[in-house]
Amino acid sequence: MNADLTEEEMRRALFGSTEPEEVPAPPTPQPAPEVVFTKPVSTPSPKKKAANSFTPRLRVTLMVGNEFEGKMIELVHDADTLSSLLAEQEAVKTARKKYKYVEVVSVKSM
């Protein structure tokens, strides 16, 4: 390394040149052709249901009735879920709309 550098050479080595560099101007953009998007006219088609090979289902069996310690009816509710707790809650909620007393007997996978 050369130890006989002048102050100007040291500044240029550390900070770069003090003269502004020539920066080429960016090319002017060419005007793009105007494109108008239109919505295609189509007849409304019925929505197609996705074909599922397996739908998780649980069968909830309930004993329901409107009289306390009276006649009870067995009610079966099918729920589209894997959670037994959600299936049970859904079945009880729908049974409460018609019956006063609801007792869950079983929750089984179908």
N, C-alpha and C positions, 0 to 999 in steps of 0.2 A: 504494500500500500504506500502511496506517495504521501509523505508528511509535509511537502511544500505546497499545500493547497492554499489558495487565496480564500478570503472570506466569502467572496461571491460564489466560488466553486463549492464551498462547504454548504452554503445556503441552498444552492441548486441541488446538491446531493441529498440534503435532508428534506427540503420542502418542495422540491420540484422547481420548474422554471417559473419565473415571475411574470413572464409574458403570457397573455391569454392565448390558448391554443385555438386554432381554427376549428370550429364545429360546423360540419356541413348542415345546411338547412334541411328539415324533413321534407320529403316529397309531398307535393300538393295532392290531396285525395281526389280521385276521379269521382264525379257524381254517379251514384248508383242508380240504375233504372228503377222507376217507381213501381212497386208491387202492391197490388190491392188484394187483400185476403177476403174471400167471401165464404159464407157458411154454406156447405152443400145441402141441397134440399133432399131430405130423406123422409120416408114414411116412418112413423113411430112403430118400432117393433117391440114385442113383449120381451121383458128382461129374461134372459136365460139363467136358470139357477145352475150354479157350479156343481158339476158332478163330483160328489164326494163318495169315495169307496166305503168309508166307514164314518158313521155319525155316532159320537159317544152318547149313550142313553142310559139312564137309570130308571128303574121302576120303583115307585114309592107306594107302599100299601098303607092305607089309613083306616081307622075305625072312626066313623063320624055319627053324630046324632044331635038332636035338638032338645032332648030331655035328659036331665041329670040322672044317671044310673037307669036309663030307660033303654029303649030299643036302639041298637047301634047297627050301622050299615057299613059294609066294607067298600072302600073307594080306592081305585087304583089310578095313580097319576104317573105319566111318563115325562121325564125331564131330559132335555138335550144338554147335558153337562156331565163332566167327570167328577165334579165335587159332590159328595154325598150330602154335605151340609147345605149347599145351595139348592140341591134337589129337594131336600126335606123342607127348607124354608119356603120354596116356591109352591110345593104341594100344600103345605099348611095355609099359606096365604090364599090360594085359590079355594080351598075347602072352607075357610072362615067366611067367605062371601055368602055361603048358603047354610052352613051349619054352625051351631054354637059351640059344641064340644068336639074337639079333634084330638085323636091319639095316633101317633105314628107307630105302626106295627113293624115294618121292615123297609130297608132300602137295598135293592139288589141291582146288579149290573145286568143289562140285557145282552 
